[in-house]
């Protein structure tokens, strides 16, 4: 399955391209493109955040064999949650992920290896949702739920054997 990474807003040079190169099977190949000004249509001034669910619906549906993932530095929320790292349409082949709350506590130049690792793990997580995977109980699986950035550090940018089997089945082998 090819991935169309859409950079939404300003981005550190090379960040999206590095994420794209780090994606595991079956998300190999694809493109990195500018996503334009979609974020502006989803910005909530009272919260000073972007409505992630609404943003996903503004992404153009990808053609067969592709999935679309918006990548942004804007802080995301999804009611009733105060913030999210990302959101996807379950089996809808569209999602979004943000690095706003994934940055390490220690200021490092962007893109830092630590941020790249976290963003890649969360991109793999959201891409899993786009093809129908749900949250997993295996702690180091990319599909395990993370409620804070340090929990992302405990996950790998890949799927556990059970999630891989489900992924193979959903993609037809």
KAJOFEN-V450660 format. One record per residue. RES is the residue in three letters. BURIAL is # if it has 9 or more other C-alpha atoms within 8 Angstrom, else .. D_CENTER is the distance of its C-alpha to the mean C-alpha in Angstrom with 2 decimals. Layout:
# KAJOFEN-V450660
RES;BURIAL;D_CENTER
RES;BURIAL;D_CENTER
This chain:
# KAJOFEN-V450660
UNK;#;15.38
UNK;#;14.51
UNK;#;11.22
UNK;#;11.63
UNK;#;9.35
UNK;#;10.65
UNK;#;11.34
UNK;#;12.13
UNK;#;14.96
UNK;.;16.23
UNK;#;14.46
UNK;.;16.13
UNK;.;17.76
UNK;.;16.18
UNK;#;12.83
UNK;#;10.76
UNK;.;13.52
UNK;#;13.37
UNK;#;9.76
UNK;#;10.95
UNK;.;14.06
UNK;.;12.63
UNK;#;10.90
UNK;#;13.29
UNK;.;15.35
UNK;.;15.05
UNK;#;12.33
UNK;#;14.88
UNK;.;16.10
UNK;#;15.10
UNK;#;14.89
UNK;#;13.53
UNK;.;14.99
UNK;.;15.56
UNK;#;14.31
UNK;.;17.43
UNK;.;18.21
UNK;#;16.18
UNK;#;15.23
UNK;.;19.00
UNK;.;19.44
UNK;#;17.22
UNK;#;18.44
UNK;#;20.48
UNK;.;23.31
UNK;.;24.54
UNK;.;21.38
UNK;.;20.37
UNK;#;16.76
UNK;#;14.70
UNK;#;14.67
UNK;#;11.11
UNK;#;12.80
UNK;.;15.07
UNK;#;12.67
UNK;#;11.01
UNK;.;14.65
UNK;.;15.50
UNK;#;13.35
UNK;.;15.95
UNK;.;15.94
UNK;#;15.56
UNK;.;18.73
UNK;.;19.48
UNK;.;17.97
UNK;#;14.82
UNK;#;11.37
UNK;#;9.76
UNK;#;6.30
UNK;#;7.17
UNK;#;6.68
UNK;#;9.19
UNK;#;11.48
UNK;#;12.73
UNK;#;12.96
UNK;#;11.54
UNK;#;13.67
UNK;#;14.39
UNK;.;18.06
UNK;.;19.52
UNK;.;16.98
UNK;.;17.56
UNK;.;13.93
UNK;#;10.44
UNK;#;7.46
UNK;#;5.41
UNK;#;7.24
UNK;#;7.97
UNK;#;11.49
UNK;#;12.78
UNK;#;14.07
UNK;#;13.74
UNK;#;11.66
UNK;#;9.72
UNK;#;6.54
UNK;#;5.11
UNK;#;3.49
UNK;#;6.82
UNK;#;8.99
UNK;#;11.97
UNK;.;12.60
UNK;#;11.42
UNK;#;14.38
UNK;.;17.23
UNK;.;20.34
UNK;.;22.43
UNK;.;22.14
UNK;.;21.25
UNK;.;21.16
UNK;.;17.87
UNK;#;16.03
UNK;.;17.27
UNK;.;16.77
UNK;.;15.72
UNK;#;12.92
UNK;#;11.84
UNK;#;12.00
UNK;#;10.03
UNK;#;7.11
UNK;#;7.53
UNK;#;7.94
UNK;#;4.92
UNK;#;3.10
UNK;#;6.37
UNK;#;6.39
UNK;#;4.47
UNK;#;6.39
UNK;#;9.18
UNK;#;9.44
UNK;#;9.71
UNK;#;12.67
UNK;#;14.17
UNK;#;13.46
UNK;.;14.09
UNK;.;14.02
UNK;#;16.19
UNK;.;19.09
UNK;.;18.98
UNK;.;18.14
UNK;#;16.68
UNK;#;14.67
UNK;#;10.89
UNK;#;11.32
UNK;#;13.45
UNK;.;12.76
UNK;.;12.50
UNK;.;14.34
UNK;.;14.77
UNK;#;13.49
UNK;.;16.35
UNK;#;15.40
UNK;#;12.24
UNK;.;15.02
UNK;.;16.64
UNK;#;14.06
UNK;#;13.98
UNK;#;11.31
UNK;#;13.05
UNK;#;14.33
UNK;#;17.69
UNK;.;20.63
UNK;.;20.58
UNK;#;16.97
UNK;#;17.77
UNK;.;20.90
UNK;#;19.25
UNK;#;16.83
UNK;#;19.99
UNK;.;21.86
UNK;#;19.41
UNK;.;19.37
UNK;.;23.13
UNK;.;23.83
